[in-house]
């Protein structure tokens, strides 16, 4: 055996999985087809909003555990990965998404505030609220630096004994009753006890059984210059998600400069496969977002100064799939994060590690089990 466990794909989920396995004294092989924290998957762009009080039911258990894991990684490495600026959810208080944030905050005893239009104008003046809208401030939320997190987790895994192969694409995994054989594109062969597949939008290449339930989505992100940069620091302009009438926008403050990132909630479209990923974005894609910026955040110049494309793997029910394949328990999936990988990634990696080490599970896995798709 070359290692106890192999992790294939060293992005958000894979880097955290490698770190957690190595911290438990497990021998780990990691494989990444590009460099660490590359710009071809879901984690790029310099900043990601991190939510604790989720907008949907049955997710806050995961996000709260992930919050503590990110803080543990910071303490262990001395790196600053997750800000303390809070997270805003903006919209009509009578909608399910707004009610769920409050319900989850109260269920898990999370610190939060609800700000009406008058109070919101004083605290967060760049958001122009429509009549009747409110802002919910999730005080544990913040902005995660995804590339820094991935590099930090992988480097820590290496320090703890993991062997990581970058620019090494895995061509095939061949499981049997005693382990898994891994064959890379350069025809090298490795033998491990178990494999954890964390390849994001490439997951269905290695695990064809996923294809009936899995799709690849392109994510378009945009950066804007404030007309007056004063007041756009995180304290006054935390990361946010907003649904106002027919507009759905998501954004983060300028963490390391003056660029404010704002994306349209509908700026996600399905593509045929990860191999069809195209970084060239037609200018027309910014038209609808430009209108939303002018209406809802009027102190931003509405013309994007930078537009980039990323991609993510989605399951058809928009929940991840984490756990072993029914036909061979030595292959464990941790993929299909469906846009939630930053907020729930550490918890999902913990479930994958529990399966790999045959431990009692740390979470209720009913909504993420592969069995729901008969995999």
JOZI-V471941 format. One record per residue. N is the residue number from 0. RES is the residue in one small letter. SS is DSSP state (H for helix, E for strand, - for the rest). OMEGA is omega in radians with two decimals (* if undefined). D_CENTER is the distance of its C-alpha to the mean C-alpha in Angstrom with 1 decimal. Layout:
n & res & ss & omega & d_center
N & RES & SS & OMEGA & D_CENTER
N & RES & SS & OMEGA & D_CENTER
This chain:
n & res & ss & omega & d_center
0 & x & - & 3.06 & 32.1
1 & x & - & 3.12 & 30.0
2 & x & E & 3.06 & 27.4
3 & x & E & -3.04 & 26.5
4 & x & E & 2.98 & 23.0
5 & x & E & 3.04 & 21.2
6 & x & E & -3.08 & 17.5
7 & x & E & -3.02 & 17.0
8 & x & - & -3.03 & 14.1
9 & x & - & 3.03 & 13.1
10 & x & - & -3.08 & 9.7
11 & x & H & -3.06 & 6.8
12 & x & H & -3.09 & 8.2
13 & x & H & 3.14 & 11.7
14 & x & H & 3.12 & 12.3
15 & x & H & 3.12 & 11.8
16 & x & H & 3.12 & 13.9
17 & x & H & 3.11 & 16.5
18 & x & H & -3.09 & 16.8
19 & x & H & 3.10 & 17.4
20 & x & H & -3.11 & 19.8
21 & x & H & -3.14 & 21.7
22 & x & H & 3.09 & 22.0
23 & x & - & 3.10 & 23.8
24 & x & - & 3.13 & 26.2
25 & x & - & 3.03 & 25.1
26 & x & - & -2.97 & 25.9
27 & x & E & 2.90 & 22.8
28 & x & E & 3.07 & 22.6
29 & x & E & 3.14 & 19.5
30 & x & E & 3.08 & 19.4
31 & x & - & -3.07 & 17.5
32 & x & - & 3.07 & 19.0
33 & x & - & 3.04 & 18.4
34 & x & - & 3.11 & 18.2
35 & x & - & 3.13 & 15.7
36 & x & - & 3.12 & 12.9
37 & x & - & -3.02 & 14.4
38 & x & - & -3.06 & 13.8
39 & x & - & -3.10 & 13.7
40 & x & - & -2.97 & 10.3
41 & x & - & -2.91 & 6.9
42 & x & - & -2.99 & 6.4
43 & x & - & 3.03 & 9.9
44 & x & - & 3.01 & 11.9
45 & x & - & -3.13 & 12.5
46 & x & - & 3.03 & 10.7
47 & x & E & 3.09 & 7.7
48 & x & E & 3.10 & 8.9
49 & x & E & -3.05 & 8.5
50 & x & - & 3.00 & 10.4
51 & x & - & 3.09 & 12.7
52 & x & - & -2.97 & 15.2
53 & x & - & 3.12 & 13.4
54 & x & - & 3.13 & 15.0
55 & x & - & 3.11 & 15.5
56 & x & - & 2.98 & 17.5
57 & x & - & 3.11 & 16.8
58 & x & - & -3.03 & 13.2
59 & x & H & 3.01 & 14.3
60 & x & H & -3.12 & 15.7
61 & x & H & -3.08 & 12.3
62 & x & H & 3.14 & 10.9
63 & x & H & 3.08 & 14.2
64 & x & H & 3.13 & 14.3
65 & x & H & 3.08 & 11.0
66 & x & H & -3.12 & 12.6
67 & x & H & 3.11 & 15.7
68 & x & H & 3.10 & 14.1
69 & x & H & 3.11 & 12.7
70 & x & H & 3.08 & 16.2
71 & x & H & 3.13 & 17.8
72 & x & H & 3.08 & 16.3
73 & x & H & -3.13 & 17.6
74 & x & H & -3.08 & 21.0
75 & x & H & -3.02 & 21.3
76 & x & H & -3.08 & 20.8
77 & x & - & 3.13 & 22.0
78 & x & - & 3.01 & 19.0
79 & x & - & -3.01 & 17.7
80 & x & - & -3.03 & 13.9
81 & x & E & -3.11 & 13.2
82 & x & - & 3.14 & 15.7
83 & x & - & -2.97 & 17.9
84 & x & - & -3.08 & 18.2
85 & x & - & -3.13 & 17.1
86 & x & E & 3.13 & 15.2
87 & x & E & 2.92 & 17.4
88 & x & E & -2.96 & 17.5
89 & x & E & 3.07 & 20.5
90 & x & E & 3.14 & 22.7
91 & x & E & -3.07 & 25.6
92 & x & - & -3.12 & 25.9
93 & x & - & 3.14 & 27.3
94 & x & - & -3.11 & 24.3
95 & x & H & -3.08 & 22.3
96 & x & H & 3.14 & 19.0
97 & x & H & 3.11 & 20.9
98 & x & H & -3.13 & 22.8
99 & x & H & 3.12 & 19.9
100 & x & H & 3.14 & 18.5
101 & x & H & 3.13 & 22.0
102 & x & H & -3.14 & 22.5
103 & x & H & 3.11 & 19.5
104 & x & H & -3.12 & 20.4
105 & x & H & 3.14 & 23.9
106 & x & H & -3.07 & 23.2
107 & x & - & 3.08 & 21.4
108 & x & - & -3.13 & 23.6
109 & x & - & 3.11 & 21.0
110 & x & - & 3.13 & 22.5
111 & x & E & 3.04 & 22.3
112 & x & E & 2.99 & 24.7
113 & x & E & -3.07 & 25.7
114 & x & E & 3.06 & 27.2
115 & x & - & -3.03 & 29.7
116 & x & H & -3.10 & 30.5
117 & x & H & -3.12 & 33.0
118 & x & H & 3.12 & 31.0
119 & x & H & -3.14 & 27.8
120 & x & H & 3.11 & 30.1
121 & x & H & -3.02 & 31.1
122 & x & H & -3.03 & 27.8
123 & x & - & -2.93 & 25.5
124 & x & - & -3.10 & 28.1
125 & x & - & 3.09 & 26.1
126 & x & - & 3.11 & 24.8
127 & x & - & -3.08 & 27.7
128 & x & - & 3.00 & 27.6
129 & x & - & -3.12 & 29.4
130 & x & - & 3.09 & 32.2
131 & x & - & -3.14 & 31.0
132 & x & E & 3.07 & 27.4
133 & x & E & 3.02 & 25.9
134 & x & E & 2.99 & 23.1
135 & x & E & 3.11 & 21.3
136 & x & E & 3.03 & 20.3
137 & x & E & -2.96 & 17.9
138 & x & - & 3.10 & 19.2
139 & x & - & 3.14 & 16.7
140 & x & - & 3.13 & 13.8
141 & x & E & 3.13 & 13.3
142 & x & E & 3.10 & 11.7
143 & x & E & 3.01 & 9.7
144 & x & - & -2.94 & 11.0
145 & x & H & -3.12 & 8.4
146 & x & H & 3.12 & 11.4
147 & x & H & 3.12 & 13.5
148 & x & H & -3.11 & 11.4
149 & x & H & 3.12 & 11.3
150 & x & H & -3.12 & 15.0
151 & x & H & -3.13 & 15.9
152 & x & H & 3.11 & 14.6
153 & x & H & 3.12 & 16.3
154 & x & H & 3.10 & 19.3
155 & x & H & 3.08 & 19.7
156 & x & H & 3.09 & 19.6
157 & x & H & 3.12 & 22.3
158 & x & H & -3.12 & 24.3
159 & x & - & 3.02 & 24.3
160 & x & - & -3.14 & 25.7
161 & x & - & 3.03 & 23.1
162 & x & E & -3.06 & 24.1
163 & x & E & 3.12 & 21.5
164 & x & E & 3.06 & 22.5
165 & x & - & -3.07 & 20.9
166 & x & - & -3.11 & 22.1
167 & x & - & -3.11 & 22.9
168 & x & - & 3.06 & 21.9
169 & x & E & -3.11 & 22.6
170 & x & E & -3.01 & 24.9
171 & x & E & 2.97 & 25.6
172 & x & E & -3.06 & 25.2
173 & x & E & -3.12 & 28.4
174 & x & E & 3.00 & 28.2
175 & x & E & -3.01 & 31.5
176 & x & - & -3.07 & 32.8
177 & x & - & -3.14 & 32.7
178 & x & E & -3.09 & 29.5
179 & x & E & 3.00 & 27.7
180 & x & E & -3.13 & 28.9
181 & x & E & 3.10 & 26.5
182 & x & E & 3.14 & 27.9
183 & x & E & -3.10 & 26.5
184 & x & - & 3.09 & 27.5
185 & x & - & 3.02 & 30.0
186 & x & - & 2.96 & 31.6
187 & x & - & -3.08 & 30.9
188 & x & E & 3.13 & 30.7
189 & x & E & 3.14 & 29.1
190 & x & E & -3.12 & 29.7
191 & x & E & 3.11 & 27.4
192 & x & E & -3.14 & 27.6
193 & x & E & 3.08 & 24.1
194 & x & E & 2.99 & 21.2
195 & x & E & -3.09 & 17.5
196 & x & E & -3.11 & 15.9
197 & x & - & -2.98 & 12.3
198 & x & - & 3.04 & 12.9
199 & x & H & -3.06 & 10.2
200 & x & H & 3.09 & 12.4
201 & x & H & -2.98 & 15.4
202 & x & H & -3.08 & 15.4
203 & x & H & 3.03 & 18.4
204 & x & H & -3.14 & 20.4
205 & x & H & -3.09 & 20.8
206 & x & - & -3.07 & 20.9
207 & x & H & 3.13 & 22.9
208 & x & H & -3.13 & 23.1
209 & x & H & -2.84 & 19.7
210 & x & H & 3.14 & 21.0
211 & x & H & -3.03 & 22.6
212 & x & - & -2.93 & 19.4
213 & x & E & 3.05 & 16.7
214 & x & E & -3.14 & 16.1
215 & x & E & -3.10 & 14.5
216 & x & E & 3.05 & 13.4
217 & x & E & -3.14 & 13.9
218 & x & E & 3.14 & 12.1
219 & x & E & -3.14 & 14.6
220 & x & E & -3.04 & 14.2
221 & x & E & 3.13 & 17.3
222 & x & E & -3.04 & 18.9
223 & x & E & 3.09 & 22.0
224 & x & E & 3.02 & 24.9
225 & x & E & 3.04 & 26.3
226 & x & - & 3.03 & 30.0
227 & x & - & -3.05 & 30.5
228 & x & - & -3.11 & 27.8
229 & x & - & 3.12 & 29.3
230 & x & - & 3.12 & 27.5
231 & x & - & 3.01 & 24.0
232 & x & - & -2.98 & 23.1
233 & x & - & -3.14 & 20.3
234 & x & - & -3.10 & 22.9
235 & x & - & -3.10 & 24.1
236 & x & - & 3.13 & 21.1
237 & x & - & 3.06 & 17.9
238 & x & E & -3.00 & 14.6
239 & x & E & 2.92 & 15.2
240 & x & E & -3.03 & 14.8
241 & x & E & 2.97 & 18.2
242 & x & E & -3.14 & 20.1
243 & x & E & -3.06 & 23.7
244 & x & - & -3.07 & 26.0
245 & x & - & -3.11 & 24.8
246 & x & E & 3.08 & 22.3
247 & x & E & -3.12 & 18.6
248 & x & E & -3.08 & 16.9
249 & x & E & -3.12 & 13.9
250 & x & E & 3.10 & 14.2
251 & x & E & 3.14 & 14.2
252 & x & - & 3.11 & 17.4
253 & x & - & -3.05 & 19.0
254 & x & - & -3.03 & 17.9
255 & x & - & -3.12 & 20.0
256 & x & - & -3.09 & 22.4
257 & x & - & -3.10 & 23.4
258 & x & E & 3.08 & 20.8
259 & x & E & 3.14 & 19.0
260 & x & E & 3.05 & 15.9
261 & x & E & 3.10 & 16.3
262 & x & E & 3.10 & 15.0
263 & x & E & 3.11 & 16.6
264 & x & - & 3.09 & 15.0
265 & x & - & 3.10 & 17.1
266 & x & - & -3.13 & 16.1
267 & x & E & 3.14 & 14.4
268 & x & E & -3.13 & 16.9
269 & x & E & 3.02 & 17.4
270 & x & E & -2.99 & 18.8
271 & x & - & -3.12 & 21.0
272 & x & - & 3.11 & 19.1
273 & x & H & -3.14 & 17.0
274 & x & H & 3.12 & 20.4
275 & x & H & 3.13 & 21.0
276 & x & - & -3.10 & 18.3
277 & x & - & -3.10 & 20.2
278 & x & - & 3.13 & 19.5
279 & x & - & -3.04 & 22.5
280 & x & - & 3.09 & 21.8
281 & x & - & -3.10 & 25.0
282 & x & H & -3.13 & 25.9
283 & x & H & -3.12 & 26.5
284 & x & H & -3.09 & 22.7
285 & x & H & -3.01 & 23.0
286 & x & H & -3.09 & 25.9
287 & x & H & 3.12 & 24.4
288 & x & H & 3.11 & 21.9
289 & x & H & 3.11 & 25.0
290 & x & H & -3.12 & 26.8
291 & x & H & 3.12 & 24.2
292 & x & H & -3.14 & 24.1
293 & x & H & -3.10 & 27.9
294 & x & H & -2.91 & 28.0
295 & x & H & 3.12 & 25.4
296 & x & - & -2.96 & 24.9
297 & x & - & 3.13 & 28.3
298 & x & - & 2.99 & 28.3
299 & x & E & 2.95 & 25.9
300 & x & - & -2.96 & 27.6
301 & x & - & 3.12 & 26.3
302 & x & - & 3.14 & 26.4
303 & x & - & 3.08 & 23.2
304 & x & - & 3.10 & 24.0
305 & x & E & 3.09 & 21.1
306 & x & E & -3.11 & 19.1
307 & x & E & 3.14 & 16.6
308 & x & E & 3.05 & 15.0
309 & x & E & 3.11 & 11.9
310 & x & E & -3.08 & 11.0
311 & x & E & 3.06 & 8.9
312 & x & E & -3.10 & 10.6
313 & x & E & 2.91 & 11.6
314 & x & E & -3.02 & 14.1
315 & x & - & 3.09 & 17.0
316 & x & - & 3.07 & 16.5
317 & x & - & 2.98 & 12.8
318 & x & - & -3.14 & 12.2
319 & x & - & 3.00 & 11.0
320 & x & E & -3.06 & 13.9
321 & x & E & 3.13 & 14.5
322 & x & E & -3.09 & 18.1
323 & x & E & 3.00 & 21.1
324 & x & E & -3.10 & 22.8
325 & x & - & -3.07 & 26.0
326 & x & - & 3.05 & 28.3
327 & x & E & -3.06 & 27.3
328 & x & E & 3.14 & 25.6
329 & x & E & 3.04 & 25.1
330 & x & E & -3.08 & 22.2
331 & x & E & 3.11 & 19.0
332 & x & E & 2.94 & 16.0
333 & x & E & -2.94 & 12.4
334 & x & E & 3.13 & 10.7
335 & x & - & -3.05 & 10.3
336 & x & E & 2.98 & 7.0
337 & x & - & 3.07 & 8.2
338 & x & - & -3.08 & 5.7
339 & x & - & -3.00 & 4.5
340 & x & H & -3.14 & 2.6
341 & x & H & -3.06 & 2.7
342 & x & H & -3.09 & 5.7
343 & x & H & -3.04 & 7.0
344 & x & H & -3.14 & 6.3
345 & x & H & 3.11 & 9.6
346 & x & H & 3.12 & 11.4
347 & x & H & 3.11 & 10.7
348 & x & H & 3.11 & 11.9
349 & x & H & 3.09 & 14.9
350 & x & H & 3.13 & 15.9
351 & x & H & 3.12 & 15.9
352 & x & H & 3.10 & 18.0
353 & x & H & 3.11 & 20.3
354 & x & H & -3.09 & 21.0
355 & x & H & -3.11 & 21.7
356 & x & H & 3.14 & 24.1
357 & x & - & 3.06 & 25.5
358 & x & - & 2.93 & 24.9
359 & x & - & -3.07 & 25.0
360 & x & - & -3.09 & 21.6
361 & x & - & -3.04 & 19.9
362 & x & - & 2.92 & 18.5
363 & x & - & -3.03 & 19.7
364 & x & - & -3.04 & 18.3
365 & x & - & -3.05 & 20.1
366 & x & - & -3.14 & 17.3
367 & x & - & -3.05 & 15.3
368 & x & - & 3.04 & 18.4
369 & x & H & -3.10 & 19.3
370 & x & H & -3.14 & 22.7
371 & x & H & 3.05 & 21.9
372 & x & H & -3.12 & 22.0
373 & x & - & 3.12 & 24.9
374 & x & - & * & 23.1
